[in-house]
Amino acid sequence: MTILLFGWKISKSSLLVQLRDYQATLAGTVSIKRRANYGKGRIVVFSHNVFVNSFGKKDTKRQNKRFIENIRNWITKKTDKGNEIPCFSEYINNFDELPPECRILTWNGLPVRTEDNSVLKLLDWIERGGGLICGVCPWGFAEVFKIDVENIPLNIIFKAIGIAYAGKLMYKNDNDLAEILVRDNMADYAKPSDLFAAINKHPEKINRIGGIIHSVLHLPEELYINHKPHVVEMIQKLSPENDHIPTRSKPVESHGAKKAAMLMCDMMIRDGLKGNVVLAEGIHEFPGTFENTPEVQSIALEFSSQTQKFHSTGCYLPAGTIMEVSWSKTKKPWSIIIGLHGDELYNTDSKLKRWPKIRIKKELKRNELGNLLSTPLNICSPFGGLVYLHSPKCTKDKLQLKKHNVVSAPMFTYKTADTWESVERYKLGLWCDIIGDKITLTLPSTSVRQLSDPTMTMKVWDSVVSSHMDLLGKDPSDGRGQWVVTDEQPSIGYMHSGYPIVTHLDMAHPNKIYEDCFLLSRDHILNVNNKKGSWGMFHELGHNFQDSAWTWGGTKEVTCNIFTLHAMDVICNVKPWDHLWVREKFENASNYLREGAKYDKWCSSPGIALLVYAQLARDFGWTAYKSVFRTYNKLPKDKRPSTQQEKENMWIQTFSSAVKRNLSPVFEFWGWPIRQSDELKRFPPYLPDDVTTNEFAKDRATKTKKKYEDNSSGACSTQKPTHKDNAYCPGKDCSNKTDQCDVKGNSTKEDDKDNNSCSVL
């Protein structure tokens, strides 16, 4: 069999050759091509499926015509008749019906699940002289379909012929890629033995081509075992001073040591996933170790789910301990997770204060051909961590699970509140989950050993999430709720949004009293002491509720704070225009308006940009926002705005319609590029009457008013609409305390009391 290999953007996907008899025929930093003899067939392999489509029915543009013709001639030994090339997926379950005249098949790796013998029949067909054009983006494929790279169906064929997809990036970032010289023949390093020989002969090349070593860690098992000693040797070369063990007190800083840490980390994780005992160094600071490992136990659990989410088990796996797991068959494969710290630090330019990857994840479980199995699994985490299950997105499903060699960990739910202070908080696991109805907090167990019953605090957090949901008019999490995990080193900034939200470890310290304080400090959340509330947490939660239809350009860090202001209002009793964070931006806003209010600057200044949204909340109430968001929620997919201009126009028009005022003057005052709309002329123009128009930029306000008064039938109004004017107002002036919650979190609005959206009890 002769094989051509093409690696597309080799910095992103990697193809490694294991054949003894091979010859490099094309190389470079964009693509590689390999030739090897094996049987009578011929294969062309790409590291991205987009090229495979060029040979099949999907290629409507007929691009790269000469290249395609050359490949077809080569694969058929110049006997190609130009017939349409069928796809293997068409014959996945009936391969015997493949027309005898067919000489070439394409395959982009789909479907993931195949009949037991179809792939083997394909391999036999190729060995007897058939031709295959195939390819996937391996790391992307594995991520989308939640399978290990070595279990990608194409790798089953490759395994038999001596090549393999590796699932990681060859280079961690563009800086590494920039170090590669064009004269370096990258194909020379696609065979691991040649790679290691080249580094041994020219040690100075390790920083230029060392990224390829990472790919070796993601080869099929027998190949990995053969090359593992060479990887260990490379780690020693990258970190001769053995300074690649990351800790808070001694972070890893040098380029070589960081690469060594990443290699070591991935190697430990791979070995642990195979059920080998692996214990990482330096984890005494994070995520933690036991001075004396407590007695382990066996636990049986049952879970049900109809959405994709994490499930707490209340179990902790000590680092370096093998856990045995058995489970019942499910409709779709669930996954087991050890440690919720999912932020990976492979691309960080900062010092490493912890291992770059902590979370261990293993699917329960498919075999090489994608069929579900139910057999015991041995798994070990080098770092230890809480044990979770992750359910797939599917219809209602159940899972029964047995785990051996785990330690019970503190886990609060409203159902266990009665035993929290006497039993639960003293369980020995090093990390704990504090679980409400709509949000879960994950933090070190040392943070809760002295914590009183957190019921009331979690009711407040549930109320915050409920307030966000109430404002938006839906639950964007699809029922899975929100999750927050504290981390020694988040991958981005101090904290960031997502599932889970990740914040710095100091928010798990009970004595933290500045800025965003201890996560379980109810007084802080409710704004009792600092008059700010938990702005950072409300903000990150707000990110999880954003919609791209009304978020554009520089507003990503702005529209999330609509939810922050709303929660501050209804939960903490701080009005939008009165919050200290907003007031602190007044000086910058004044300078911005006096300097001409350039829209580019507005888009790059989140503090200034938020003021107009706060004005709308102050002047028209939260019911207006609710109406606007619900209008967006009902938009058909083909009616959603896509360009920034479309989004700006729709926002002004939708909000104006909700409050029955032409709000173009408001946004033009703040520097927005306004396109006149005849539709909005039916509403009286509106401009706020406040410090921005009366003090910061009085002349600008006067000119804006005059412009719209000249173009409308009435004067530019500063009067806020009443119930008579605005169907969305609750019956009183919109500046009243509509949608309020008192300081205890109890709703003061009848509608909210009915749906319990803000209740903290």
Secondary structure as the mmCIF struct_conf table of DSSP 4:
data_model
#
loop_
_struct_conf.conf_type_id
_struct_conf.id
_struct_conf.beg_label_comp_id
_struct_conf.beg_label_asym_id
_struct_conf.beg_label_seq_id
_struct_conf.end_label_comp_id
_struct_conf.end_label_asym_id
_struct_conf.end_label_seq_id
STRN STRN1 THR A 2 PHE A 6
TURN_TY1_P TURN_TY1_P1 TRP A 8 LYS A 12
STRN STRN2 SER A 14 VAL A 17
BEND BEND1 ARG A 20 ASP A 21
STRN STRN3 TYR A 22 LEU A 26
BEND BEND2 GLY A 28 VAL A 30
STRN STRN4 LYS A 33 ALA A 36
BEND BEND3 GLY A 39 LYS A 40
STRN STRN5 ARG A 42 PHE A 46
BEND BEND4 SER A 47 HIS A 48
HELX_RH_AL_P HELX_RH_AL_P1 ASN A 49 VAL A 52
HELX_RH_3T_P HELX_RH_3T_P1 ASN A 53 PHE A 55
BEND BEND5 GLY A 56 GLY A 56
TURN_TY1_P TURN_TY1_P2 LYS A 57 LYS A 58
BEND BEND6 LYS A 61 LYS A 61
BEND BEND7 ASN A 64 ASN A 64
HELX_RH_AL_P HELX_RH_AL_P2 LYS A 65 ILE A 75
TURN_TY1_P TURN_TY1_P3 THR A 76 LYS A 77
BEND BEND8 LYS A 78 LYS A 78
HELX_LH_PP_P HELX_LH_PP_P1 ASN A 83 PRO A 86
STRN STRN6 CYS A 87 CYS A 87
HELX_RH_3T_P HELX_RH_3T_P2 PHE A 88 TYR A 91
BEND BEND9 ILE A 92 ASN A 93
HELX_RH_3T_P HELX_RH_3T_P3 PHE A 95 GLU A 97
BEND BEND10 LEU A 98 LEU A 98
TURN_TY1_P TURN_TY1_P4 PRO A 100 GLU A 101
STRN STRN7 ILE A 104 TRP A 107
BEND BEND11 GLY A 109 GLY A 109
BEND BEND12 VAL A 112 ARG A 113
TURN_TY1_P TURN_TY1_P5 ASP A 116 ASN A 117
HELX_RH_AL_P HELX_RH_AL_P3 SER A 118 GLU A 127
TURN_TY1_P TURN_TY1_P6 ARG A 128 GLY A 129
STRN STRN8 GLY A 131 GLY A 135
HELX_RH_AL_P HELX_RH_AL_P4 PRO A 138 PHE A 145
TURN_TY1_P TURN_TY1_P7 LYS A 146 LYS A 146
HELX_RH_3T_P HELX_RH_3T_P4 VAL A 149 ASN A 151
BEND BEND13 ILE A 152 ILE A 152
HELX_RH_AL_P HELX_RH_AL_P5 PRO A 153 ILE A 161
TURN_TY1_P TURN_TY1_P8 GLY A 162 GLY A 162
STRN STRN9 ILE A 163 ALA A 166
BEND BEND14 LYS A 168 LYS A 168
BEND BEND15 MET A 170 ASN A 173
HELX_RH_AL_P HELX_RH_AL_P6 ASP A 174 ALA A 178
TURN_TY1_P TURN_TY1_P9 GLU A 179 GLU A 179
BEND BEND16 ILE A 180 ILE A 180
TURN_TY1_P TURN_TY1_P10 VAL A 182 ARG A 183
BEND BEND17 ASP A 184 ASP A 184
HELX_RH_3T_P HELX_RH_3T_P5 MET A 186 TYR A 189
BEND BEND18 ALA A 190 LYS A 191
HELX_RH_AL_P HELX_RH_AL_P7 PRO A 192 LYS A 201
HELX_RH_3T_P HELX_RH_3T_P6 PRO A 203 LYS A 205
HELX_RH_AL_P HELX_RH_AL_P8 ILE A 206 ILE A 209
TURN_TY1_P TURN_TY1_P11 GLY A 210 GLY A 210
HELX_RH_AL_P HELX_RH_AL_P9 GLY A 211 VAL A 216
TURN_TY1_P TURN_TY1_P12 LEU A 217 HIS A 218
BEND BEND19 LEU A 219 LEU A 219
HELX_RH_AL_P HELX_RH_AL_P10 GLU A 221 LEU A 238
TURN_TY1_P TURN_TY1_P13 PRO A 240 GLU A 241
BEND BEND20 ARG A 248 LYS A 250
STRN STRN10 VAL A 252 VAL A 252
BEND BEND21 SER A 254 SER A 254
HELX_RH_AL_P HELX_RH_AL_P11 HIS A 255 LEU A 273
TURN_TY1_P TURN_TY1_P14 LYS A 274 GLY A 275
BEND BEND22 GLU A 281 GLY A 282
TURN_TY1_P TURN_TY1_P15 ILE A 283 PRO A 287
BEND BEND23 GLU A 291 ASN A 292
HELX_LH_PP_P HELX_LH_PP_P2 THR A 293 VAL A 296
STRN STRN11 GLN A 297 SER A 305
BEND BEND24 GLN A 306 GLN A 308
STRN STRN12 LYS A 309 LEU A 317
TURN_TY1_P TURN_TY1_P16 ALA A 319 GLY A 320
STRN STRN13 ILE A 322 TRP A 327
BEND BEND25 LYS A 331 LYS A 332
STRN STRN14 TRP A 334 ILE A 338
BEND BEND26 LEU A 340 LEU A 340
TURN_TY1_P TURN_TY1_P17 TYR A 346 ASN A 347
BEND BEND27 SER A 350 SER A 350
HELX_LH_PP_P HELX_LH_PP_P3 LYS A 351 LYS A 351
STRN STRN15 LEU A 352 LEU A 352
BEND BEND28 LYS A 353 ARG A 354
BEND BEND29 PRO A 356 PRO A 356
STRN STRN16 ILE A 360 LEU A 364
STRN STRN17 ARG A 366 ARG A 366
TURN_TY1_P TURN_TY1_P18 GLU A 368 LEU A 369
BEND BEND30 GLY A 370 GLY A 370
STRN STRN18 LEU A 372 LEU A 372
STRN STRN19 LEU A 377 CYS A 380
BEND BEND31 PRO A 382 PHE A 383
STRN STRN20 GLY A 385 SER A 391
BEND BEND32 LYS A 393 LYS A 396
STRN STRN21 ASP A 397 SER A 408
STRN STRN22 MET A 411 PHE A 412
HELX_RH_3T_P HELX_RH_3T_P7 TYR A 414 THR A 419
TURN_TY1_P TURN_TY1_P19 TRP A 420 VAL A 423
HELX_RH_3T_P HELX_RH_3T_P8 GLU A 424 TYR A 426
BEND BEND33 LEU A 430 LEU A 430
STRN STRN23 TRP A 431 ILE A 435
BEND BEND34 ASP A 437 LYS A 438
STRN STRN24 ILE A 439 PRO A 444
HELX_RH_3T_P HELX_RH_3T_P9 SER A 445 SER A 447
TURN_TY1_P TURN_TY1_P20 VAL A 448 GLN A 450
HELX_RH_AL_P HELX_RH_AL_P12 THR A 455 LEU A 472
TURN_TY1_P TURN_TY1_P21 GLY A 473 GLY A 473
BEND BEND35 LYS A 474 LYS A 474
TURN_TY1_P TURN_TY1_P22 PRO A 476 GLY A 479
BEND BEND36 ARG A 480 ARG A 480
STRN STRN25 GLN A 482 ASP A 487
BEND BEND37 GLU A 488 GLN A 489
BEND BEND38 SER A 491 TYR A 494
STRN STRN26 MET A 495 HIS A 496
BEND BEND39 GLY A 498 PRO A 500
STRN STRN27 ILE A 501 HIS A 504
HELX_RH_3T_P HELX_RH_3T_P10 LEU A 505 ALA A 508
TURN_TY1_P TURN_TY1_P23 PRO A 510 ASN A 511
BEND BEND40 TYR A 514 ASP A 516
TURN_TY1_P TURN_TY1_P24 LEU A 519 LEU A 520
HELX_RH_AL_P HELX_RH_AL_P13 ARG A 522 ILE A 525
TURN_TY1_P TURN_TY1_P25 LEU A 526 ASN A 527
BEND BEND41 VAL A 528 LYS A 532
HELX_RH_AL_P HELX_RH_AL_P14 TRP A 535 HIS A 543
TURN_TY1_P TURN_TY1_P26 ASN A 544 PHE A 545
HELX_RH_3T_P HELX_RH_3T_P11 SER A 548 TRP A 550
HELX_RH_3T_P HELX_RH_3T_P12 GLY A 553 THR A 555
HELX_RH_AL_P HELX_RH_AL_P15 LYS A 556 VAL A 570
TURN_TY1_P TURN_TY1_P27 ILE A 571 CYS A 572
HELX_RH_3T_P HELX_RH_3T_P13 PRO A 576 ASP A 578
HELX_RH_AL_P HELX_RH_AL_P16 LEU A 580 ARG A 583
TURN_TY1_P TURN_TY1_P28 GLU A 584 LYS A 585
HELX_RH_AL_P HELX_RH_AL_P17 PHE A 586 ARG A 594
TURN_TY1_P TURN_TY1_P29 GLU A 595 GLY A 596
HELX_RH_AL_P HELX_RH_AL_P18 TYR A 599 CYS A 603
TURN_TY1_P TURN_TY1_P30 SER A 604 SER A 604
HELX_RH_AL_P HELX_RH_AL_P19 PRO A 606 ASN A 633
TURN_TY1_P TURN_TY1_P31 LYS A 634 LYS A 634
HELX_RH_3T_P HELX_RH_3T_P14 LYS A 637 LYS A 639
BEND BEND42 ARG A 640 ARG A 640
BEND BEND43 THR A 643 THR A 643
HELX_RH_AL_P HELX_RH_AL_P20 GLN A 644 VAL A 659
TURN_TY1_P TURN_TY1_P32 LYS A 660 LYS A 660
BEND BEND44 ARG A 661 ARG A 661
STRN STRN28 ASN A 662 ASN A 662
HELX_RH_AL_P HELX_RH_AL_P21 SER A 664 PHE A 669
TURN_TY1_P TURN_TY1_P33 TRP A 670 GLY A 671
HELX_LH_PP_P HELX_LH_PP_P4 ILE A 674 GLN A 676
HELX_RH_3T_P HELX_RH_3T_P15 ASP A 678 ARG A 682
BEND BEND45 PHE A 683 PHE A 683
HELX_LH_PP_P HELX_LH_PP_P5 PRO A 684 PRO A 684
STRN STRN29 PRO A 685 TYR A 686
BEND BEND46 ASP A 690 ASP A 690
HELX_RH_AL_P HELX_RH_AL_P22 VAL A 691 VAL A 691
HELX_RH_PI_P HELX_RH_PI_P1 THR A 692 PHE A 696
BEND BEND47 ALA A 697 ALA A 697
HELX_RH_AL_P HELX_RH_AL_P23 LYS A 698 ASP A 710
TURN_TY1_P TURN_TY1_P34 ASN A 711 ASN A 711
BEND BEND48 SER A 712 GLY A 714
HELX_LH_PP_P HELX_LH_PP_P6 ALA A 715 CYS A 716
STRN STRN30 SER A 717 SER A 717
HELX_LH_PP_P HELX_LH_PP_P7 GLN A 719 PRO A 721
TURN_TY1_P TURN_TY1_P35 HIS A 723 ASP A 725
TURN_TY1_P TURN_TY1_P36 ALA A 727 TYR A 728
BEND BEND49 CYS A 729 CYS A 729
BEND BEND50 GLY A 731 LYS A 732
TURN_TY1_P TURN_TY1_P37 CYS A 734 SER A 735
BEND BEND51 ASN A 736 ASN A 736
TURN_TY1_P TURN_TY1_P38 THR A 738 ASP A 739
STRN STRN31 CYS A 741 CYS A 741
TURN_TY1_P TURN_TY1_P39 VAL A 743 LYS A 744
BEND BEND52 GLY A 745 GLY A 745
STRN STRN32 SER A 747 SER A 747
BEND BEND53 LYS A 749 LYS A 749
HELX_RH_AL_P HELX_RH_AL_P24 GLU A 750 ASN A 755
TURN_TY1_P TURN_TY1_P40 ASN A 756 ASN A 756
BEND BEND54 SER A 757 CYS A 758
#
